[in-house]
């Protein structure tokens, strides 16, 4: 968690994430609690089908090229298929979030 930001890829929620969630502080910790938690801000998000994931998202998020990420994801989630809606979340640490143009969106 000692990073300025990260990308998280997950199944898209049934209800789309509203833009009002942007720039809200969120405390995040690892599932196994192997690192101390840290406050981040959701700076952007994208909803796309699994087949449209690209390595620019999957390499920083999971350390895998997109093709391998998709193969692994479908193998681990038997109900998933290429059209499964995925969400890509972009987070910046609270201490870095004020230093970016994405934080200055107009309503």
N, C-alpha and C positions, 0 to 999 in steps of 0.2 A: 504494500500500500504506500510505499515511499516513492510516489510518482506524482508528476504534475497533472496527469490526466490519464484516462483510459477509455477504451471502447468496450461496450458490453453487448453481446448478441444473445437474444433469447426469443422464444416463441412470442409473437405479437399478442398483446392482450385482446380479448374479445371486443372491448370498447377502446377505440383509439385514444392515445394519450393527448389531452388537451394542451394547447400552447401555453396555457396558464401555468403549467408545470415547469416551464423553462426557467432557469436561473434560481430555482428553489434549492435551498441547502438540504442535503440528504446525508445522514451518517451511514457510512458503509463499512462493513467488516467482513472478513473472509469467513466462509462457512465453517471452516475448521478452527477459526480464531487463532490461526498461527501468527498473525500480525495484529498489532493494535488497529482499531478502527480509525477512520478519518472522515472528515466532512468534505463532500464534493458538491458541485453544482451541475445539474443536468443542463448542458449548454445547447444540445440539439438532439434530434432523434429522426429516424427514418424507418418507414415500414415498407418492406419489399418481400416478394416471394423468395423462398430459399434458393431457387435456381438462379436468381439475380445477384446473389452475394458475390463479391469480388475480393480478391486477395488484399486489396488496400484496406479492407475491414477485418478480414479473418486473420491475417498475419499478426497485426498488433494485438488483436483480441485473444487469439488462441495459439499463435505460433504455427499456423497451418495455412498452406495455400488453399484457396477457395474450394477447389475440386475435392481435396482431401477432407476439408471441414464438412462439406456436404455429404460425402460418403460416410464419414464417421457419425454425423448427426442422424442420418437416416437409419444407420445400423443400431444406434443407441435408442432411437425413438421410432419403433415400428409403425406407429400411426402417421408418421411424417412422410411427406412426398414432396416432389419438386415445387409444387404450388403452395406449400405450407407458408403462411404469412409469418415473417420474422420481423423483429424490431431490433434496430441498431441504436444504442444509446451512447451519447458522447458526454463524458464527464470531465470536468477540470477541478483540481483541488480548490477548496475554498480560498486558500491563500493566493492562488494563481488566477481565479475566475475573473477578478476585476481588471486583469491586464489584457483582455482580448476584445476584439471587435465584435465577436458573437455575443458578448454580454451587453452590447449597446443597441439591441434591437428596438425598433419603434413599435408601439402597440398597434 
